């Protein structure tokens, strides 16, 4: 995942991201994840290329979002996360895919940990709650 997303005018921000990241985002949205943000960390000295940060309204929804992301990537790319943390408590679940890390929070945990502030120098890509379908492409 060494290529930068293109900045084509009129292109949906999601289509600028690597395909596996797009699949993770679509899976999160399929379970009604909210406030989804992608942080592009490739310009800094981060240990990964991207953070995907989103929220579920409660622990049960957080688990559903995490399950959907894992299933989508396992089916489409045969990839499993190298590490999963926090699934039992479900206030904050982390899925580490090396190239990107997915953080799914409850609203209170997201506000408390404020990852967007900690990684404030990263390029921030905010995604609306509606994303283009997997087959659509914008020129």
N, C-alpha and C positions, 0 to 999 in steps of 0.2 A: 504494500500500500504506500508506495513512495511518491505517487503522482499527486499533485495538488488538484483540488476540484476546479473545474473551469468556472469562469465568472460570466457566462453568456447572458446577455440581457434577455429578460423574459423567461429564463429557465427556472423551473421550480428548484428551490434550494436542495431538496432531497435528491434530485437527479445529479447534483454535483458531487455527491458522496460515493465512496466505493460501494459496490453492489451488496456486500455482506452487511454493511452498515444500513443500507436502504432496507434490507430484509428485516433487520432487527427493529428499525423504526416502524415499519409497517405492522409487524407483529405486535409491538407495544400499542400502537393506535387501535389495532383490532380488538384489544381488551380495554379500550377507553382510557389509556394513559393520558395524563394531562401535563401541561406546561413542559413539553418536550423541548430540550435544547441539546445541540451537539456542540461540543467544544473541540476545535481543531488545535491540537497541541503540537503539531509537527514542527513548528518554527522554534519551539523552546527546547529545553533539555529534559523533556518528559520521558517517562518510561513506556509510553504508549502513544499512538497517533491521535486517538480521539477518545473523548468521554461522551457517552450518551447518557443524559440525565432526564429522568421523568418521575412522575408521581402517580400513585394510586390512592384512592380515598381512604383505604383501610388495609390492614395486613392481608386480608383475603384477596383483595384486588391486586396488591403488590405481588403476591404469589402467582396469581393468574397471569399477570403481565410477564413475569419471569419465565413461567412455564411456556407461554406462547413464543417468547423469543428463543428459548432453548429448542423447542420443537421445530420452529421455522428454519433455524440454521442447521439443525441436525438433518432435516429432510432435504433441504436444498443443497447443502455443501458437505454433509456428513461431518460437520464440525461440532464438537462439544466444547464448552468452556474449559480452560485449563484449571480454573479455580472458581468455586462458588462460595460466597461468604454471606452469612446473615439470614439464610432461608428460614431457619427455625423461628427466629424472632420476627422477621419480616417488616421491621420498621425501615430497614435499609438493606437491600440485597445487592450484592456486587457480583457481576458475571465478567470474568476476565477471559477475553479472547485474544490476548497478546497485542494484536493490532489495534484493538479498541476495547474499552471497558464500559460496561453498562451499569449504571447506578439507578436503582428503582427505590424511591422513598415513599413513606407516608408524608403528608403535608408538614406535620410538626417536625419530623426528622430532617426533611429537606431544608426547612427554614433554619433549624439549629446548626446543621453542618455547613450550609451555604457554600457548596463546592464552586459555584460560579464566581463567588468573591475570591476564594482561595486561588483560583486559576484565572484571575481577572485579565491577565495579559493574553490569554488565548483568544483566537477568533471565535466569536459566538454566532452560531447558526440556529436561529429560532424557527421552529416548524409549527405551522398552524395545525389544528386538530384534524385537518383533512389533507391527505397526501394523494398524489397521483397513483393510479394503480400500477402494479408491477409491469404491465405490458406497455404502458403509455410512455412516450418520449417526446420531449420538446426540442425543437431545433434552435 
